[in-house]
Amino acid sequence: MGMTDRQFDVHQENQLSELVRIQKELAEVGVTNTTLDEMIKKIERQLKRP
């Protein structure tokens, strides 16, 4: 059985939190990653959907 929409949203929120944490750690050492930035933006857009 699959996840409900709410369960999937929670899963994505957890992923987003982890990606943002990684992004901050990389920024502390002066590293940026456009793929990571795009992944974060994509999840943020998905979470804003109605």
Order of alpha helices (4+ residues) and beta strands (2+ residues): alpha-alpha
